[in-house]
């Protein structure tokens, strides 16, 4: 049976959906702030941001595709215990504990309050928001098409109006100097904070479902279609991030490092488009947050349903996720981030380590490479979080790339090398072809 030709329209729809899932609240507020910090070096900062965000996210999607989007299987070579614990922690953190409730809270704080005011209570808003998320998520086969064909084009049009207006009529002269020493490093740091590299491995399951539903069932064509959609998503991210970063650079003489990220984008929009701009921003925020919430809720439902072999029904999980997220969202953006940040800081390094190693599953024969690298990354990240709570561990801040937030990289590499020298279980190459 011959390989099915990749349909460009299919790739565009799936790519738009993937872009929309990535482009959440964090992605909206970080680039303009980065532009303010970097001034005339905004392009360099933007490249760092895109690498850490879109670049790593694309790698994660490609890696997950090799395992049919099953995060547990992708992490399995690190050991069953760590695989399940890390997968659950990752899904909970980028799901109902942080990312999903943050979407509603951000929509309220950046969209509702600046336009309508406090007339609508956050409780009522969260109920309406998550009722809509539930309706659009409960049918997983339709999620990608709904997001990709309807919501994303509207989001892109709204953003295009804002960015084009900012390019045609700049708000000011770009500052000649930057407020920080290493703008590329700052770009990487800001991209790291979006958590898209974490979300990518979870989103992959939804994307692969859509790819298969459109008839791309062979391993090669499935991978080709997924990669093509991923490239479309990254191109979309590059255009939007670049535009938002430039907008921030145009007001770099007006604001300093102490400006609040949410207040900055509100101010930029109001200055460019006035009252109409505030309404437009509300639409942008609502669409960006809604699409992200849909993607994450669906992914969480799929993950826990698969993990329990269907004992927990997808529909029931999605309902619980939406109800829990609605409750948490009422604590506000700042509280949510403060509560969840230490947990994310521990989960992220080990996850990225396993994602990168998963790309080379066929080449790495010894499972101990995965285990030792992941545990070293996890150890360093736990110790780093401990220092943030006042525990004195000087070593973690002295490690290479510590200033970038990547102090776990060298220990993970050392762990991988040591693991390769320890005799252990060899990987079954045939299992890869079956997505295991």
N, C-alpha and C positions, 0 to 999 in steps of 0.2 A: 504494500500500500504506500503510495507516494506521500511525500510530506506536503501538508497544506500550506498554501501560500499565505503570507501574512497580509491581512487586509489593513490598509492604512487607517480607515475609519475606526476599526476596532481598536487599534493601537492608540489613536487620539483620544477616544472615549475613556479607555482604561487609564491612559497616562494622565488625563485631566482629573480623573477620580483619585489617583495616587497623589497628585499634586495637592488636591483639595484636602486630603487626609493629613498631609504633612503641614500644610499652611494653616496653622492654628494661631491662637492669640499671641504666643511667644514670638512666632515668626513675624508678626506684624509690628511688635514694639521694639524688638532688638535692632534691626537695621538702621532706623533713623537715629537712634542713640549712638550707634557705631559711627555714623556719618558726622555727628557733632564732635565726637572724641577725636576722630582722625583728620578732619579738615580736608586740606588739599590731597592728602594720602588716602582718601576714602576708597579709591579703587583697589588699592593693596589690601586694605582692611576687609573689603567686600570679598575678595578672592579667598582670604583666610576663612571667612564666615561660610562661604559656599562650600569650601573643602570639608570643613568640620561638620556641616549640616547636610547638605545635599549629597556630597561625595561619599561620606560614610554611610548615609542612609541607602544610597544606591547599592553599595557593596553588601549591605545587610539584606536587601531584597534579593539580590542575585544568590547570596549564600542560602537564604531560606528556600528559594525556588528549587535548589538541589535536593531538598527534603520535603517537597510538596507543601511548603509553608508550615510544616509541623515543627514548632519551636522546640518541643521536647526532644524530638529525634535529632534536631540540629545540635542540641547541647548534650546529647546522650553520651558522647565519648568522654565527657568530663566526669562520668559516674551518674547513676540514676538519682541519688540523693541530691547532689548539687544541681543537676539538670532540672528536676522538679522544683526545688526550692528557688532557684534563680528565675526559672520561667514564671512561677507564680508571683514572686516578688516584683518582677518586671511588669507583668500584666496588671497587677493591682496598683502599682505606682503610676504607670502611664494610663491607668484606667480610672476606677472609682475613687482612688485615694488622692490623686493629684490632677492629672490632665483633664479628665472629663468634668469634674466640678469646677475647675478653673475656667473652662470654656463658658459656662453660664455666668460665673462671677465676673469675668472680664467683659462679656457682652453687656451685663448690667452696668458696670462701672464706666465703661468707655462708650457704650451705645445708648443706654436708656437715660442715665443720669444727666449727661450733657445736653440731651434733646428734650426729654419729657420731664425730667426732674424726679424728685422722690415721691411723686404721686402714686406710682406703682411700687408696692413693697417688694423687696427681694424674694420673699417667700412665695408670693403669687407668681412672680416672674419665673422663678425656678420650676414651679409646677407646670406652667405653660411650656417652658423651654424643653423640659425633659419628657413631657407628653408627646411633643413633636418628634423628639429624638427616638422615642419608643416606637412610634408609628412607622417611621422611616427605617428602623433597624430590624423590626420583628420578622421581616422577610429578607433573609440574607442574599438570596439570588438576585434581588432587585436593587440592592444597596449601591453597587458600583454604577449601574446604568442611571439611577436616579441622581446620584451625586455628579457623575461625569457629564451627563447630557443636559441637566437643568441648572443645578446650583452653581457649579464651577464657572460656566460662561458668564453668569450674572455677577459673580464675584470678580472675575477678571475685567469685565467692563467697568465696574465701579473703581477698581484699582487703576485701570488705564486712564480714566478721566482725571484722577488725582495726580498721577505721576506726570502725564503729559502737560497738565496745567502748571505743575511745578518746574518742568523743563522749559516751557515757553515763557513763563513769567517767574523767574527765580526770586525767592524771598529775600535774597541778600548775597553779598560777596562771600565766597568760600575763604575761610581762614587759611593763611599761608602755612601755618604750623599746626601740629597736632598737640592735643593735651596729654598724650601718652607717648612713651618712648618706642614701644614696639607695636605698631598698628596691626601687623599681620598676626602676631600672637594674640592681640585683643580680639581680632576677628575670629580666630580659632576658639577662644574662650567663650565668646558670645554664641557661636554656633553650637558649642558643646551644651550650653544651657537650654537650647530648644528641645533637647531629648529626642530629636527625630531619628537618630541612629538606633535608639532603643525601640521606638515605635515601628520602625521599618520591618523588623523581623516579625512583628505581630500583624501588621497590615498585609504582609505577603500572602497570608492565607486567604484573605478576601480577594486579592488581585488574582491569585492562581485559580480560585473558584470561577471568577469571571472569564479568565483565559480559557479554561476547560469548557465552560458553558458555550463559548463562541466557537468551539470545535477544534481547538488546538490541544490535542491530547497526547501526541508524541513528545518524548523527552526533549528533543532538539527544537522542535517548533514551539513548545511550551516555554523553554528557556529564551528563545529568540524573541517571542512575543512579549514576555515579561521584561526582558532587558530593553527592548524598544520602547515599551510603555514607561519604564524607569527613566530612560534618556529624555523622553518628552516631559516628564515630571520635573526633572532637574533643569531643563531649559526654561520651563515656566518659573521655577524657583529663582533661577539666575536673573531673569528679566524683572521679576517683582522685587527681589532683594536689592538688586542693583539700583532700581528706581527709587526705592525707599531710602536706601543708604545715601544716594545723591540728594534727596530732599533734606535729609538731616544735615548734610554738608553745607547746603545753602543757608542754613540758619546757625552755622557753627560760630559765627561772631556774636550771636545774640544769646546763646546759652552755654553753660559750663557743665562740668562733670556732675554737679549736684542736681541737675534737672531730672525729674521723675520721667521714666520712660513712657508711661501711659499718658501723662500730661503733655509730653512733647508731641506725640502724634496727633493729639487733639488740637493743640495749638497750631501746628503746621496746617492741618486741614482747615481750621477756622480761618487762618490767615489767607489761604489760597481760595477758598470757596465760600467763606462766610457761614451764614446760617444753613445754607444749602449743603455746605461742606460737612457740618456736624451731622446732618441727616444722612449724608453719603457715608460718612465714617461709621455711623450706626449700622448701616446696611452691610458694609464691608466686614465689620467685626462680627455681626450676627451670622453672616454666611460662612466666614472663616471658622468661627467657633462651632457652628452647627455641623458643618461637614466633618470637622475633626471629631466631634462628639459621636456622630453616626459611625464613623470608621472605627473608633476605639471601642464603642459599645458592642458593635458586631464582632470585632476581633476578640474581645474578652469572652463573649458568649461562645464563640467557636473554640477558643482555647480550653476553657473549663469543661465544655461538653465533650471534647475529644479526650481530655485528660482523664475523665471519669467513665470513658467508654459509653457515653450516652446516658449514664445514670442521672446526670443533671441535664435537664432539657435546655436547649439553646434559648427558647422563649422565656423560660423561668429565670435563667441567669441574666438575660437582658433586662427583665423587669426589676430584679434585685439591684443590678448595677445602676439603673436609672433612678430608682428610689433613693438608694444610698448617696448617689452623686448629687441629687437634688438637696438632700439634707446638708451635705458637706459644703456645697456651693454657697450656702448662706453665711459661712464664716468669713468670706471675702478672700480676694486674691492673695494679699500679703500673708494672712494666717495660714492659708493652704500651702503656700510655698515654704514658709518657715517650718511647718510641721513635717513636710515631706522631703525637704532638701537633703538631710543627712542620709535618709534611706536610699534616695536616688544616687547619691555620691558613692554609696557602697555597691550598688547593683550595676552601675554603668560600666566600670572598667572590666570586670569579669565578662560581662555580656559582649562588649566590643572585642575582647580577646578571643572569645569562642567564635564570634562571627568571622573574624579574619582567618582563623585556623580552619573554619568550616569551608572556606573557599578552596582550600588545598587538601580536603579530606582524602582524595584519591592518592595523593602523594605521601601523606603522613601515615605510616603504618602503625606506629606505637600509640596506644591510647593514653599512655602516661604523659605524652607531650601536651595533650589537651588538659589533663588533670592538673599537672604541676603548674602550667602557665596560668590557668584559671584561678587556682588557689593562691598563687603568689599575687596576682592582680587583686583578688578579693582581700587578702591580708593587708596589702599596702593601703587599699582604699578604706578598710576598717580603721587602721591606725591613723590615717589622715583625718578621718571624721572625729576620732578620739581627740586629736590635737585641737580641733575646733571647739571642743568642749572643755579645754583647759588642761588636758593631759599632756605632759611634757614628753614628746618623742622627737627630738631634734633631727633624727635621721631622715624622716619622711619629707621634710622640707629641704633637705640637702641633696636629694636624689635628682638625677638629670631630668629636665623638662618639668620640674615642680612648679615653676612660675607660670607654665601654660596649663596647669591642672592635669598633666600627663605623667606624674611621677611614678605611675604604675607600669609604664611601658618597658623600661629596662629590666626591672624585676620579673616581669612576665616573660620576657625573652630569655632571661637566665633560667627561669623555671622550665620553659619549653626545652632548652638545651639539656638541662639536667634530667628532665623526664624522658628525653630520647635515649639517655644512657642507661635508664633503668628498664630491665626486661619486664615486659607487660603484655597485655592482650593485643594482638594484632587486629587491625580493622578488616572486616569482610568487604572486599571491594564490590561484590555482587549486591550488597545491601544498598549501595549508593544508587544503583540503577533503578531500584525499586522505591527510591525516596526514603529509605530508612537510615 
